[in-house]
Amino acid sequence: MNGVLKLISLGIEGTAEKTGIGIVDSEGNVLAMAGKQLYPEEGGIHPREAAEHHAKWIPQLIPQAMEEAGLSYKDIDFISFSQGPGLGPALRTVATSARTLALSLNVPIVGVNHCIGHVEIGKLDTGARNPVTLYVSGGNSQVIAYESGRYRIFGETLDIAIGNCLDHFGRETGLGHPGGPVVEKLAKEGSYIDLPYVVKGMDFSFSGLLSAALRAHKNGERIEDICYSLQETAFAMLVEVTERALAHTEKDEVLLCGGVSANSRLREMMKIMAEEHYAKFYMPEMKYSGDNGVMIAWLGQLMYKAYGPLEIANTNIIQRFRTDEVDAPWVDNTKYKLNLPEELRAKGAESDIYEATWLGREAIVKNRVSKSYRIEEIDNKIRKLRTKSEAKILSDVKKTGVRVPVLYDVDFEEKSIVMEKINGSLVKDIMHDIGEDKRRELAIAIGENIKAFHDGDIIHGDLTGSNMIWIDDDLDNIAENLAIFDFGLGKYSDLLEDKAADLLVLKKSFQSIDYDIAIQTFDWILEAYDSNNQSKMANKIAEIEGRGRYTH
């Protein structure tokens, strides 16, 4: 041990193509940072090549970092390493290197979650306390926020990550690898062409967008126009889901991190979105945004203080290491709420909500405001489509017997809706406060209502505790105690896949409110939803969950 109060952590990163070494003390002072990146000659990142790259450079980067820090090896108190998620062969090389170093120095070892490392180094570098984080890289695209003791994944890609999408496009069109920087450069000379915009509740999908962009290239569209449209569409999807998480959690900070955050347009869009929500925007220095050893060393400090070291036998890699599998007691979860203007009842992800009157009745005005972070072509298309769709779906849902606000007026020019004001409590605000019996009653009402409009082949698209009101009037039919609203992402579908995805959004929403009671409550919802086919629906939900990108 170094004999002083400060502990020194040496971190080793190597989940994909970057090899990184970082040295950080327990007060958050960065003492050294060294790294080397693999640039594939052709194609994408090959796991074996990445492992060989790490095996070559780790022994060279460690002494380089030690020299930069001005330390001797006896000053190192423990070793931290990326335990996952990532490429299997790359992770194994890093873990073997970390074990070897820890044993040779006779010091403890700590394994950390790579994704949380990005969040924590972002907080350390920027001073953010408890942000909603958009983490975007070649292998990961996640919207992360801390709730109920852990970092929760509010949204993620259902297929490929944004970095992978851009790189794949670059390879297939001859732009080279990595594709992101080239796409960003060409996009500055482009104009918009229509490409699919795919947001599914709190998740996003890039495979269809990529396929459409490649078809456009094959059909002879200007490469500059495709790059512009691909970038604008993909980034708008990412920012919208981050915006939804911000609106749901009511946090007052937004953090952007990961290698794709190098894109100046994405940074601009995130900053605009945060400002429109009266939240502060943070982004760490670029050297800390991509994969690096410093973030591993720093998270190692937090983990070591909270839990102590790992036994060598427990230093196995976790290739699909979920962000929400790690207890994080060090996080300051003080609720710093948004300061909204007095006239705003709520600041939704899509709309500003105002109280009003309509022909003498209490009413709510939902104004689907223009989003400055989106280009006009995408913004107008989405706002018009969702306003029109919501008005029709509200009417159709009402026919299924589900209580929804009565629609009073629709203004397609202003993209606004005037509807009945329903008095009650938002489900997200009461779920963790009511007793078990009342919560079961609430869960049954939710399950029966969702089943009713699903049987009418209507998909809500954004089922969360923020979009349900519990009236609690002791009605004979408990399902009538619930009102469901905000069908802006709604659509019509008879597919089990879409109905399961609807329920999965709700499950994630509940987990973000109170993880400890969410699973039991959701089981009750499924039971009320359809006792005869509960296992079939549960299996489909689990299948969709399993597609989440926790590996590179």
VOKE-433640 format. One line per field, with one value per residue (C-alpha): residue number from 1; residue in one letter; x, y, z. Coordinates in steps of 0.2 Angstrom, whole numbers. Layout:
# VOKE-433640
k [NUM, ...]
r [A, ...]
u [X, ...]
v [Y, ...]
w [Z, ...]
# end
This chain:
# VOKE-433640
k [1, 2, 3, 4, 5, 6, 7, 8, 9, 10, 11, 12, 13, 14, 15, 16, 17, 18, 19, 20, 21, 22, 23, 24, 25, 26, 27, 28, 29, 30, 31, 32, 33, 34, 35, 36, 37, 38, 39, 40, 41, 42, 43, 44, 45, 46, 47, 48, 49, 50, 51, 52, 53, 54, 55, 56, 57, 58, 59, 60, 61, 62, 63, 64, 65, 66, 67, 68, 69, 70, 71, 72, 73, 74, 75, 76, 77, 78, 79, 80, 81, 82, 83, 84, 85, 86, 87, 88, 89, 90, 91, 92, 93, 94, 95, 96, 97, 98, 99, 100, 101, 102, 103, 104, 105, 106, 107, 108, 109, 110, 111, 112, 113, 114, 115, 116, 117, 118, 119, 120, 121, 122, 123, 124, 125, 126, 127, 128, 129, 130, 131, 132, 133, 134, 135, 136, 137, 138, 139, 140, 141, 142, 143, 144, 145, 146, 147, 148, 149, 150, 151, 152, 153, 154, 155, 156, 157, 158, 159, 160, 161, 162, 163, 164, 165, 166, 167, 168, 169, 170, 171, 172, 173, 174, 175, 176, 177, 178, 179, 180, 181, 182, 183, 184, 185, 186, 187, 188, 189, 190, 191, 192, 193, 194, 195, 196, 197, 198, 199, 200, 201, 202, 203, 204, 205, 206, 207, 208, 209, 210, 211, 212, 213, 214, 215, 216, 217, 218, 219, 220, 221, 222, 223, 224, 225, 226, 227, 228, 229, 230, 231, 232, 233, 234, 235, 236, 237, 238, 239, 240, 241, 242, 243, 244, 245, 246, 247, 248, 249, 250, 251, 252, 253, 254, 255, 256, 257, 258, 259, 260, 261, 262, 263, 264, 265, 266, 267, 268, 269, 270, 271, 272, 273, 274, 275, 276, 277, 278, 279, 280, 281, 282, 283, 284, 285, 286, 287, 288, 289, 290, 291, 292, 293, 294, 295, 296, 297, 298, 299, 300, 301, 302, 303, 304, 305, 306, 307, 308, 309, 310, 311, 312, 313, 314, 315, 316, 317, 318, 319, 320, 321, 322, 323, 324, 325, 326, 327, 328, 329, 330, 331, 332, 333, 334, 335, 336, 337, 338, 339, 340, 341, 342, 343, 344, 345, 346, 347, 348, 349, 350, 351, 352, 353, 354, 355, 356, 357, 358, 359, 360, 361, 362, 363, 364, 365, 366, 367, 368, 369, 370, 371, 372, 373, 374, 375, 376, 377, 378, 379, 380, 381, 382, 383, 384, 385, 386, 387, 388, 389, 390, 391, 392, 393, 394, 395, 396, 397, 398, 399, 400, 401, 402, 403, 404, 405, 406, 407, 408, 409, 410, 411, 412, 413, 414, 415, 416, 417, 418, 419, 420, 421, 422, 423, 424, 425, 426, 427, 428, 429, 430, 431, 432, 433, 434, 435, 436, 437, 438, 439, 440, 441, 442, 443, 444, 445, 446, 447, 448, 449, 450, 451, 452, 453, 454, 455, 456, 457, 458, 459, 460, 461, 462, 463, 464, 465, 466, 467, 468, 469, 470, 471, 472, 473, 474, 475, 476, 477, 478, 479, 480, 481, 482, 483, 484, 485, 486, 487, 488, 489, 490, 491, 492, 493, 494, 495, 496, 497, 498, 499, 500, 501, 502, 503, 504, 505, 506, 507, 508, 509, 510, 511, 512, 513, 514, 515, 516, 517, 518, 519, 520, 521, 522, 523, 524, 525, 526, 527, 528, 529, 530, 531, 532, 533, 534, 535, 536, 537, 538, 539, 540, 541, 542, 543, 544, 545, 546, 547, 548, 549, 550, 551, 552]
r [M, N, G, V, L, K, L, I, S, L, G, I, E, G, T, A, E, K, T, G, I, G, I, V, D, S, E, G, N, V, L, A, M, A, G, K, Q, L, Y, P, E, E, G, G, I, H, P, R, E, A, A, E, H, H, A, K, W, I, P, Q, L, I, P, Q, A, M, E, E, A, G, L, S, Y, K, D, I, D, F, I, S, F, S, Q, G, P, G, L, G, P, A, L, R, T, V, A, T, S, A, R, T, L, A, L, S, L, N, V, P, I, V, G, V, N, H, C, I, G, H, V, E, I, G, K, L, D, T, G, A, R, N, P, V, T, L, Y, V, S, G, G, N, S, Q, V, I, A, Y, E, S, G, R, Y, R, I, F, G, E, T, L, D, I, A, I, G, N, C, L, D, H, F, G, R, E, T, G, L, G, H, P, G, G, P, V, V, E, K, L, A, K, E, G, S, Y, I, D, L, P, Y, V, V, K, G, M, D, F, S, F, S, G, L, L, S, A, A, L, R, A, H, K, N, G, E, R, I, E, D, I, C, Y, S, L, Q, E, T, A, F, A, M, L, V, E, V, T, E, R, A, L, A, H, T, E, K, D, E, V, L, L, C, G, G, V, S, A, N, S, R, L, R, E, M, M, K, I, M, A, E, E, H, Y, A, K, F, Y, M, P, E, M, K, Y, S, G, D, N, G, V, M, I, A, W, L, G, Q, L, M, Y, K, A, Y, G, P, L, E, I, A, N, T, N, I, I, Q, R, F, R, T, D, E, V, D, A, P, W, V, D, N, T, K, Y, K, L, N, L, P, E, E, L, R, A, K, G, A, E, S, D, I, Y, E, A, T, W, L, G, R, E, A, I, V, K, N, R, V, S, K, S, Y, R, I, E, E, I, D, N, K, I, R, K, L, R, T, K, S, E, A, K, I, L, S, D, V, K, K, T, G, V, R, V, P, V, L, Y, D, V, D, F, E, E, K, S, I, V, M, E, K, I, N, G, S, L, V, K, D, I, M, H, D, I, G, E, D, K, R, R, E, L, A, I, A, I, G, E, N, I, K, A, F, H, D, G, D, I, I, H, G, D, L, T, G, S, N, M, I, W, I, D, D, D, L, D, N, I, A, E, N, L, A, I, F, D, F, G, L, G, K, Y, S, D, L, L, E, D, K, A, A, D, L, L, V, L, K, K, S, F, Q, S, I, D, Y, D, I, A, I, Q, T, F, D, W, I, L, E, A, Y, D, S, N, N, Q, S, K, M, A, N, K, I, A, E, I, E, G, R, G, R, Y, T, H]
u [0, 6, 4, -6, -25, -27, -29, -22, -32, -25, -39, -38, -51, -52, -70, -69, -56, -48, -35, -34, -25, -29, -23, -35, -34, -48, -52, -55, -38, -33, -15, -12, -21, -14, -22, -21, -35, -36, -41, -47, -40, -57, -74, -79, -71, -65, -65, -49, -40, -46, -40, -23, -22, -25, -12, 1, -3, -7, 10, 17, 4, 5, 23, 19, 5, 16, 29, 16, 9, 26, 23, 31, 22, 22, 11, -4, -17, -28, -32, -48, -54, -69, -78, -91, -101, -90, -82, -78, -60, -56, -63, -54, -37, -41, -46, -31, -20, -28, -27, -9, -5, -14, -6, 11, 9, 0, -14, -33, -43, -60, -71, -83, -97, -91, -107, -108, -90, -95, -108, -97, -82, -95, -101, -84, -78, -93, -99, -116, -125, -139, -142, -152, -138, -138, -123, -120, -105, -101, -108, -121, -135, -144, -153, -148, -155, -152, -168, -171, -153, -147, -144, -159, -160, -175, -172, -161, -158, -168, -156, -140, -131, -130, -111, -113, -126, -115, -100, -110, -116, -99, -92, -106, -105, -86, -84, -73, -72, -76, -91, -97, -84, -86, -105, -104, -93, -104, -120, -115, -118, -134, -153, -167, -174, -187, -181, -190, -191, -193, -196, -205, -210, -194, -184, -177, -172, -159, -159, -174, -166, -150, -158, -168, -152, -143, -157, -157, -138, -142, -155, -143, -148, -134, -122, -123, -142, -142, -129, -138, -155, -147, -139, -154, -166, -155, -150, -168, -174, -160, -164, -182, -181, -169, -182, -195, -184, -181, -199, -203, -190, -191, -173, -164, -148, -144, -127, -120, -106, -99, -89, -103, -104, -89, -102, -105, -123, -128, -121, -130, -147, -145, -140, -156, -167, -161, -163, -181, -184, -176, -162, -144, -133, -117, -104, -86, -71, -69, -54, -66, -81, -74, -68, -54, -44, -48, -67, -63, -50, -63, -78, -66, -63, -82, -84, -70, -76, -93, -89, -71, -61, -66, -59, -49, -61, -75, -65, -73, -80, -98, -100, -118, -116, -132, -131, -145, -137, -125, -131, -124, -125, -113, -125, -132, -151, -157, -172, -167, -183, -186, -191, -205, -214, -230, -242, -236, -245, -232, -218, -220, -208, -219, -230, -233, -248, -260, -276, -290, -309, -319, -337, -337, -329, -312, -300, -282, -273, -260, -249, -237, -224, -211, -194, -180, -167, -176, -175, -191, -195, -194, -202, -218, -220, -219, -230, -244, -244, -245, -258, -269, -266, -269, -286, -292, -285, -293, -310, -307, -300, -316, -326, -317, -324, -307, -309, -299, -301, -316, -309, -316, -306, -291, -281, -271, -263, -256, -254, -264, -278, -291, -298, -307, -298, -298, -295, -285, -267, -254, -250, -231, -234, -244, -238, -224, -235, -251, -252, -251, -270, -272, -258, -265, -281, -272, -263, -279, -286, -271, -271, -289, -288, -273, -281, -297, -288, -276, -291, -296, -279, -274, -256, -252, -234, -229, -237, -229, -235, -235, -249, -261, -273, -280, -297, -301, -319, -323, -333, -340, -329, -312, -306, -316, -305, -291, -290, -276, -271, -256, -259, -247, -236, -251, -254, -265, -258, -264, -246, -241, -224, -231, -243, -228, -217, -231, -231, -212, -212, -224, -213, -197, -207, -213, -195, -189, -202, -198, -189, -192, -211, -211, -209, -224, -235, -231, -235, -252, -254, -250, -262, -276, -272, -275, -274, -276, -261, -250, -235, -236, -236, -222, -211, -213, -209, -193, -188, -189, -180, -166, -163, -156, -139, -127, -113, -102]
v [0, 18, 23, 38, 41, 42, 25, 23, 13, 7, 3, -8, -5, -17, -21, -18, -10, 2, -2, 10, 12, 25, 29, 38, 42, 40, 59, 58, 66, 58, 54, 46, 41, 30, 22, 14, 11, -4, 2, -13, -14, -20, -25, -22, -26, -44, -51, -61, -46, -35, -47, -48, -29, -28, -42, -32, -15, -18, -22, -7, 6, 1, 7, 22, 27, 23, 35, 49, 47, 48, 32, 16, -1, -1, 14, 5, 0, -11, -15, -11, -19, -20, -35, -33, -30, -32, -44, -61, -63, -45, -46, -62, -54, -39, -50, -61, -45, -38, -54, -56, -39, -40, -56, -50, -34, -43, -30, -32, -33, -25, -29, -15, -13, -4, 6, 13, 18, 30, 38, 40, 47, 59, 64, 66, 77, 88, 89, 82, 75, 63, 65, 56, 49, 45, 33, 30, 20, 7, -7, 1, 14, 16, 29, 27, 35, 31, 25, 14, 10, 6, 13, 8, 7, 18, 15, 5, -1, -16, -22, -13, 2, 19, 17, 0, 8, 22, 10, -2, 11, 17, 0, -4, 12, 13, 27, 17, 13, 21, 28, 41, 55, 53, 53, 69, 77, 73, 77, 96, 96, 86, 89, 79, 63, 53, 39, 28, 35, 21, 24, 11, 18, 20, 10, 13, 3, 7, -9, -3, 15, 7, -4, 11, 22, 8, 6, 25, 23, 8, 19, 33, 46, 58, 52, 69, 68, 51, 55, 70, 61, 46, 57, 68, 54, 43, 57, 63, 46, 45, 63, 59, 44, 53, 67, 54, 48, 66, 70, 54, 56, 75, 76, 92, 86, 77, 69, 63, 51, 37, 38, 44, 59, 66, 71, 89, 88, 76, 87, 102, 92, 86, 103, 111, 97, 100, 119, 116, 106, 118, 105, 107, 99, 90, 81, 76, 80, 69, 60, 53, 51, 36, 20, 23, 17, 32, 28, 10, 16, 29, 17, 4, 17, 19, 0, -3, 9, 2, -17, -20, -31, -47, -64, -69, -84, -71, -61, -70, -59, -56, -53, -48, -37, -27, -10, -13, -28, -17, -9, 9, 15, 29, 39, 55, 52, 69, 74, 90, 94, 104, 122, 124, 140, 143, 142, 124, 110, 98, 96, 80, 73, 78, 91, 106, 102, 117, 118, 127, 128, 122, 128, 130, 113, 110, 104, 100, 107, 96, 106, 96, 109, 110, 103, 114, 99, 91, 98, 105, 91, 77, 88, 92, 75, 67, 81, 80, 61, 59, 72, 64, 47, 51, 59, 44, 31, 40, 38, 20, 16, 23, 10, -4, 2, 9, 26, 39, 58, 64, 73, 91, 98, 95, 109, 100, 116, 120, 101, 103, 93, 99, 86, 82, 85, 69, 72, 59, 54, 48, 30, 34, 45, 33, 16, 15, 23, 13, -4, -21, -24, -7, -10, -27, -18, -5, -19, -28, -12, -9, -27, -27, -10, -14, -31, -22, -10, -24, -35, -21, -22, -5, -2, 12, 14, 23, 14, 22, 26, 44, 41, 33, 41, 32, 39, 29, 32, 15, 10, -7, -11, -8, -6, 10, 18, 20, 32, 30, 44, 50, 39, 49, 34, 23, 12, -3, -20, -38, -44, -52, -44, -27, -30, -38, -23, -12, -21, -21, -2, -2, -15, -4, 11, 3, -3, 15, 20, 7, -8, -18, -19, -18, -36, -42, -28, -32, -51, -46, -35, -50, -61, -49, -46, -64, -78, -91, -85, -77, -88, -85, -66, -67, -78, -65, -51, -60, -63, -45, -40, -52, -43, -28, -23, -27, -33, -25]
w [0, -3, 15, 12, 13, -6, -15, -32, -45, -61, -74, -89, -103, -119, -123, -141, -153, -140, -128, -113, -97, -84, -66, -54, -36, -24, -24, -43, -49, -66, -64, -81, -97, -111, -126, -143, -155, -168, -186, -196, -213, -220, -213, -195, -179, -178, -160, -162, -169, -155, -142, -151, -151, -133, -129, -139, -132, -113, -108, -117, -111, -93, -91, -101, -89, -74, -81, -84, -67, -59, -49, -45, -45, -26, -27, -35, -22, -33, -52, -60, -77, -89, -84, -98, -109, -124, -136, -128, -134, -130, -112, -109, -114, -102, -88, -89, -90, -74, -65, -69, -64, -48, -43, -48, -37, -24, -24, -24, -41, -45, -60, -67, -79, -95, -98, -80, -82, -96, -85, -70, -79, -87, -70, -63, -78, -79, -61, -66, -51, -56, -75, -88, -99, -118, -120, -139, -146, -159, -149, -137, -138, -121, -112, -94, -77, -59, -50, -35, -31, -49, -66, -76, -95, -100, -118, -130, -147, -152, -165, -170, -161, -169, -171, -179, -190, -196, -198, -208, -220, -222, -227, -238, -248, -249, -237, -226, -208, -196, -205, -192, -196, -215, -214, -203, -215, -231, -221, -221, -240, -240, -241, -234, -242, -233, -222, -209, -191, -179, -161, -151, -135, -125, -138, -155, -170, -183, -194, -205, -206, -212, -225, -232, -233, -242, -254, -258, -262, -273, -282, -286, -273, -269, -255, -247, -246, -239, -226, -220, -219, -211, -198, -194, -193, -182, -170, -169, -163, -150, -143, -143, -132, -121, -120, -115, -101, -95, -95, -86, -72, -71, -68, -72, -80, -97, -100, -117, -118, -129, -145, -156, -145, -156, -169, -167, -174, -160, -147, -154, -154, -136, -130, -138, -131, -114, -115, -121, -106, -94, -90, -90, -103, -100, -110, -104, -114, -129, -122, -109, -120, -130, -122, -110, -95, -84, -83, -78, -64, -58, -57, -49, -35, -32, -32, -21, -8, -9, -10, -8, -20, -29, -26, -41, -44, -47, -60, -74, -89, -91, -110, -108, -92, -90, -84, -72, -64, -53, -36, -36, -18, -21, -32, -25, -29, -22, -32, -42, -50, -66, -63, -76, -80, -70, -84, -89, -80, -87, -99, -109, -121, -136, -129, -118, -107, -101, -91, -100, -102, -117, -118, -99, -95, -88, -101, -105, -120, -127, -139, -149, -150, -163, -158, -163, -162, -177, -195, -201, -213, -200, -186, -197, -203, -185, -177, -190, -191, -172, -170, -183, -176, -158, -162, -171, -159, -144, -152, -156, -139, -131, -141, -132, -116, -109, -101, -111, -111, -121, -137, -138, -153, -164, -173, -186, -191, -174, -170, -154, -146, -133, -122, -106, -90, -79, -61, -51, -47, -60, -57, -57, -42, -31, -36, -22, -9, -9, 1, -7, -9, -17, -29, -34, -37, -48, -57, -61, -68, -79, -86, -90, -99, -109, -114, -120, -132, -137, -142, -153, -161, -154, -148, -136, -140, -124, -110, -94, -77, -83, -95, -83, -70, -55, -51, -36, -34, -27, -43, -44, -59, -54, -72, -73, -60, -73, -87, -100, -111, -123, -138, -149, -153, -155, -170, -176, -176, -172, -170, -153, -155, -155, -140, -130, -134, -128, -111, -110, -111, -96, -87, -89, -84, -67, -64, -65, -52, -39, -45, -29, -32, -51, -54, -43, -49, -67, -64, -58, -73, -85, -74, -77, -95, -100, -87, -101, -112, -98, -101, -120, -118, -104, -116, -130, -118, -112, -130, -134, -118, -124, -140, -130, -135, -120, -131, -144]
# end
